[in-house]
Amino acid sequence: MVDKEELHQHMMADIEKSVKRRAELLEQFEMLDEDGYPTEQCLEIIANWHWSDPEGWFAFIKEYWYIPSFGWREADVPHEFRENKIVHQFQISTGGWSGNESIIRAMERNGMMRHFNWVQSRRGGHYIFEIYKVPDVDVG
């Protein structure tokens, strides 16, 4: 039998570890280099962001995305096939800029976030992600 309390404690420890590491990197390092490219520390944060906070993940990524006014659109849209369901959709394009492409590669390394949020990739560096809300589970 699965011990829900143990799973919850394990998840909370993972979240704490992720948040602590992120804070260390943000405090000690710049997220962009002198040419405006994301640093290894920035990419590490993206690759290791805990899956329980997709809103924060996308907000962080957008902060370091080159020219978000061109290559970043987001909106609440109807779910593709679930009637009466709304998802928050991100349509992002790299614009061919290698800094944005390195961010996409870091996003791909975050397996849980990719699994939960990736919808589509298209030729030319266009990606679609959606956030699905997972209801809180009472572990008590």
matplotlib code that plots the C-alpha trace (Angstrom):
import matplotlib.pyplot as plt

x = [0.0, 1.2, 1.9, 0.5, 2.1, 5.5, 5.0, 3.9, 6.9, 9.2, 7.7, 7.9, 11.6, 12.2, 10.5, 12.5, 15.8, 14.8, 13.9, 17.1, 19.3, 17.5, 18.0, 21.7, 22.2, 20.2, 22.2, 25.6, 25.4, 24.2, 21.5, 22.6, 26.2, 27.7, 26.2, 22.7, 22.9, 21.5, 24.3, 24.8, 23.3, 20.2, 19.8, 20.4, 17.5, 15.2, 16.3, 15.8, 12.7, 10.2, 7.2, 4.7, 5.2, 4.7, 3.5, 6.7, 8.8, 7.2, 7.5, 11.2, 11.8, 10.0, 12.2, 15.3, 13.7, 15.2, 12.6, 9.5, 7.4, 8.1, 8.4, 6.1, 2.3, 0.2, -3.5, -6.3, -7.8, -10.3, -8.8, -8.3, -10.6, -12.0, -15.3, -15.7, -12.0, -9.7, -5.9, -3.2, -1.3, 2.2, 3.2, 6.9, 9.2, 13.0, 13.3, 16.4, 18.4, 20.8, 20.1, 16.4, 17.3, 19.5, 16.6, 14.4, 17.1, 17.1, 13.3, 13.5, 15.9, 13.2, 11.4, 8.5, 7.7, 8.0, 5.8, 3.0, 3.2, 4.6, 2.0, 3.7, 7.0, 7.2, 9.9, 11.4, 11.6, 8.0, 6.7, 3.4, 3.0, -0.1, -0.6, -3.0, -4.1, -3.8, -6.3, -4.9, -4.9, -5.7, -3.0, -4.3]
y = [0.0, 3.5, 5.7, 9.0, 10.9, 9.5, 10.5, 14.0, 14.4, 13.3, 15.8, 18.6, 17.8, 17.8, 21.2, 22.6, 21.3, 22.8, 26.2, 26.3, 25.6, 28.2, 30.8, 30.0, 30.3, 33.5, 35.0, 34.0, 34.2, 36.4, 34.8, 36.4, 36.8, 40.1, 39.3, 38.6, 34.8, 32.7, 31.4, 27.8, 28.7, 30.1, 26.9, 24.7, 26.5, 25.8, 22.2, 21.5, 23.6, 21.4, 20.2, 21.5, 25.1, 25.4, 29.0, 30.1, 28.1, 29.8, 33.3, 32.7, 31.5, 34.5, 36.8, 35.6, 34.9, 37.1, 39.5, 38.0, 40.7, 38.8, 35.1, 34.7, 34.5, 33.2, 33.0, 31.0, 28.9, 26.1, 22.6, 21.0, 18.0, 18.3, 20.2, 23.1, 22.9, 25.8, 25.6, 28.3, 28.0, 29.3, 29.6, 30.4, 30.7, 30.9, 33.2, 31.2, 32.9, 30.4, 31.7, 30.9, 27.5, 26.8, 27.7, 25.2, 22.5, 23.2, 22.9, 19.6, 18.3, 19.0, 15.7, 16.2, 19.7, 18.5, 15.5, 17.6, 20.8, 20.1, 19.9, 20.5, 21.3, 22.6, 23.2, 26.6, 26.6, 27.0, 25.3, 25.0, 24.3, 24.2, 24.3, 21.9, 22.5, 19.4, 19.5, 19.5, 16.1, 15.7, 13.4, 13.6]
z = [0.0, -0.9, 2.2, 1.1, 4.0, 3.1, -0.6, 0.5, 2.8, 0.0, -2.5, 0.1, 0.6, -3.2, -3.5, -0.6, -2.2, -5.6, -4.1, -2.0, -4.9, -7.1, -4.4, -4.1, -7.8, -8.1, -5.2, -6.4, -10.2, -13.0, -15.1, -18.4, -19.6, -21.0, -24.4, -23.1, -23.3, -20.5, -18.2, -17.2, -13.8, -15.5, -17.5, -14.4, -12.7, -15.7, -16.0, -12.2, -11.4, -9.4, -11.5, -8.8, -9.9, -13.7, -13.4, -11.7, -14.2, -17.2, -15.5, -14.8, -18.4, -19.9, -17.8, -19.7, -23.1, -25.8, -27.2, -25.6, -27.4, -30.6, -29.6, -26.6, -26.5, -23.7, -23.1, -21.5, -24.3, -24.6, -24.2, -27.6, -26.9, -23.4, -23.6, -21.1, -20.0, -20.1, -20.2, -20.0, -23.3, -24.1, -27.7, -27.8, -30.7, -30.5, -33.5, -34.3, -31.5, -29.9, -26.4, -26.7, -28.2, -25.2, -22.9, -24.9, -24.4, -20.6, -20.6, -22.4, -19.7, -17.1, -17.7, -15.4, -16.6, -20.2, -19.6, -17.9, -20.1, -23.6, -26.3, -29.6, -31.4, -34.9, -37.5, -37.1, -33.3, -32.4, -29.2, -27.5, -23.8, -21.6, -17.9, -16.4, -12.8, -10.6, -7.8, -4.3, -2.7, 1.0, 2.4, 5.9]

ax = plt.figure().add_subplot(projection="3d")
ax.plot(x, y, z, "-o")
ax.set_aspect("equal")
plt.show()
